[in-house]
Amino acid sequence: MFHDQRLIFGGSRDLPNHLFFSKVVENFNFDVGTGLDDQSIQVQIAENQVSEIKAMQSFRHLAVFTSEQELYCPTIENRPLTPSTISVKKQTSFGSGEVQPAEFDGAVVFLTKSKGAIREFIYSDISQAYNSDSITILSQHLIGTPVDIVAQREASDQVESYLYSINSDGNIAVFTSIRKEKLQGWSLYETQGSFKNIVNVNRRIYLISERTINSSTVTTLELLDNEYHLDSAIKDTHGSPKTTWQIAHLPNTLVHVKSGNYSLGSYTTDGGGNITLNSAVDEVEIGINYTPTLTTLPPEFQLQDGISFGQKRRIVRAVLDLNETLDVKAKGTKVLIRRVTSNFANQPDAITARKEIYFLGWSNEGTVTVTQDEPLPIGLNGILLEVEV
């Protein structure tokens, strides 16, 4: 890796706890010379535990992740590292595995040696040191032995950053963060089949997916794209409406079809991936359907005689703050998007509004599950609950 215009190696076979810095700008020159500021730096990590360097990250400082500890190379008054000023300071002692750390939303995230937690290596101006706080402490059930982690930074069309942790079970745990707004949360991506690998290329996330199609194991390269609402999907258009369409890579497979803002239902392709629709259309999106699901946490609050934990409660109503939504339901109750005054000759328009839904019944937890029946746009900014105890 590169840091301060030097090429750096670490964790070699014979010297696993040594760092090797090239000369400044001269990436293939590792001559230590007489120790001048621009000459090669070669240093051993000498702590109370013998450890192997697993990874490095060029960040605010040079961060070093070993099998037993997390360390960094401090600088003096923002001056670059030199042979006379180099030092490696231990910060925490969790240890890292083989999964490479990733820079993410103002920190460096890494998978611990035990693979039991993902932590963020972040500098504290108050303590003048790095901390390694867990970001999975409340979502441990979503982290199933990660095999790789990839970060996607904010872009012109998104203010949030995403961290993708691909698990050995073929699912992906996704961490969304806007640190300045203190908004963070985990979700789980599942597919028909499994995800095998993931990579970020120019802030676009590509996946290797493996599915059983037509009784054969098929591996495909796929792109995460918010403009699509189906898995392993294609979009196609035609100059005039027609009923016959093809998705060649999904033969003898149950697929779902949408056209514009309409969901056209499910069809089974033939051996060539062809389907015949009930209605003629001039554009389609065809792919494997999936159902987005969000469940609120049980609401708990202080009562006059104690806390609400363990008491029966009833969700009286939920207010859904919707954004560009065409299909949504809460606790099995579908939200009406179109009204009797709507022009049914035209495609339905996505709505951005707050919708109220009233419920009956008591339960121990009082959670609300929001989902949808059709693969159409859905955006949920927040949920307001009215609870009776």
FENTA-V89287 format. One record per helix or strand of 3 or more residues. SS is the DSSP state (helix for helix, strand for strand). FROM is the first residue (numbers start at 1). LEN is the number of residues. Records with the same first field share a line. If there is no record, write none. Layout:
SS=FROM-LEN ; FROM-LEN
This chain:
strand=6-5 ; 18-4 ; 41-4 ; 53-6 ; 62-5 ; 70-4 ; 89-4 ; 102-3 ; 107-6 ; 118-7 ; 129-6 ; 146-7 ; 161-7 ; 172-7 ; 183-7 ; 194-8 ; 204-10 ; 216-8 ; 231-16 ; 254-6 ; 262-7 ; 274-15 ; 313-10 ; 354-5 ; 369-3 ; 380-9
helix=140-3 ; 179-3
